[in-house]
Amino acid sequence: MKYFTLIIVFFLFSCEEKKDVLLPKSNVSIVKNVEDLSPIYIFFKTEGKDTIAEVNRKNSIISTNWIFNIDKRLPLKLVIPEVIKLQEKKRAEKAHKNEKAENYYSYADSVGKNLAFLPFTKVYYKMGKPTEKDAIIIHFKKQSDFVLFDTTEIKKIEILNYIHRMDYVVEPKTILVFDKDMNYEEYIQNKILVRELENKDKTEFIF
């Protein structure tokens, strides 16, 4: 798939109105190609002083891979509730369910100059604060180069090395928490940075 600009523009001509999605950027491609796909768009829209996440999934087919094209400017508190509803709809489908069909976030690889994809099929989102005990909680703050590792502040780029240096008899569960006011682009960049830390149950909290 060719890459024309860092701002990927998708055109929908409904009611003769053109709508654009500004995709997030990263410097690495997790997945480069996805076949048998259906696009889902979540647009950035304003009404007065309010920001709205406007969803268009008219062309989505349950049995295909879903590509979520989400505007990078939207905050997680608007994006994730819409993602949750779409995930639940696909998971609940029985008649046309395809166990091999995945869900992906799309983004622009600014180094490879291509469209790239981040799988999140098995991620379960929760809006709120985690209450689990005996777990490592890593809290990503909005527009910060630091994360909270339980109660310790660590440089974000050092979090993986920090965890690998920990000497656990039994490795605890790791819980990722993202600031609800963080924009979607920052979320994707953080997800790519720590993608190897995802748990088997892959629960993420937006708080």
Secondary structure as the mmCIF struct_conf table of DSSP 4:
data_model
#
loop_
_struct_conf.conf_type_id
_struct_conf.id
_struct_conf.beg_label_comp_id
_struct_conf.beg_label_asym_id
_struct_conf.beg_label_seq_id
_struct_conf.end_label_comp_id
_struct_conf.end_label_asym_id
_struct_conf.end_label_seq_id
BEND BEND1 LEU A 6 ILE A 7
STRN STRN1 SER A 14 SER A 14
TURN_TY1_P TURN_TY1_P1 CYS A 15 GLU A 16
STRN STRN2 GLU A 17 GLU A 17
STRN STRN3 LYS A 25 SER A 26
BEND BEND2 ASN A 27 VAL A 28
BEND BEND3 ILE A 30 ILE A 30
STRN STRN4 VAL A 31 VAL A 31
BEND BEND4 ASP A 36 ASP A 36
STRN STRN5 LEU A 37 GLU A 47
TURN_TY1_P TURN_TY1_P2 GLY A 48 LYS A 49
STRN STRN6 ASP A 50 ASN A 56
TURN_TY1_P TURN_TY1_P3 LYS A 58 ASN A 59
TURN_TY1_P TURN_TY1_P4 ILE A 62 SER A 63
BEND BEND5 THR A 64 THR A 64
STRN STRN7 ASN A 65 ILE A 70
TURN_TY1_P TURN_TY1_P5 LYS A 72 ARG A 73
BEND BEND6 LEU A 74 LEU A 74
STRN STRN8 PRO A 75 PRO A 75
HELX_RH_AL_P HELX_RH_AL_P1 LEU A 76 ALA A 92
TURN_TY1_P TURN_TY1_P6 ALA A 95 HIS A 96
TURN_TY1_P TURN_TY1_P7 GLU A 99 LYS A 100
STRN STRN9 ASN A 103 ASP A 109
TURN_TY1_P TURN_TY1_P8 SER A 110 LYS A 113
STRN STRN10 ASN A 114 PRO A 119
TURN_TY1_P TURN_TY1_P9 THR A 121 LYS A 122
STRN STRN11 TYR A 124 MET A 127
BEND BEND7 GLY A 128 GLY A 128
BEND BEND8 LYS A 133 ASP A 134
STRN STRN12 ALA A 135 PHE A 140
HELX_LH_PP_P HELX_LH_PP_P1 LYS A 141 LYS A 141
TURN_TY1_P TURN_TY1_P10 LYS A 142 GLN A 143
BEND BEND9 ASP A 145 ASP A 145
STRN STRN13 PHE A 146 PHE A 149
TURN_TY1_P TURN_TY1_P11 ASP A 150 THR A 151
STRN STRN14 THR A 152 LYS A 155
HELX_RH_3T_P HELX_RH_3T_P1 LYS A 156 GLU A 158
HELX_RH_AL_P HELX_RH_AL_P2 ILE A 159 HIS A 164
TURN_TY1_P TURN_TY1_P12 ARG A 165 ARG A 165
BEND BEND10 VAL A 169 VAL A 170
HELX_LH_PP_P HELX_LH_PP_P2 GLU A 171 PRO A 172
STRN STRN15 LYS A 173 PHE A 178
TURN_TY1_P TURN_TY1_P13 LYS A 180 ASP A 181
BEND BEND11 MET A 182 MET A 182
STRN STRN16 ASN A 183 ASN A 183
HELX_RH_AL_P HELX_RH_AL_P3 TYR A 184 LEU A 193
TURN_TY1_P TURN_TY1_P14 VAL A 194 VAL A 194
HELX_RH_3T_P HELX_RH_3T_P2 ARG A 195 LEU A 197
BEND BEND12 LYS A 200 ASP A 201
STRN STRN17 THR A 203 ILE A 206
#
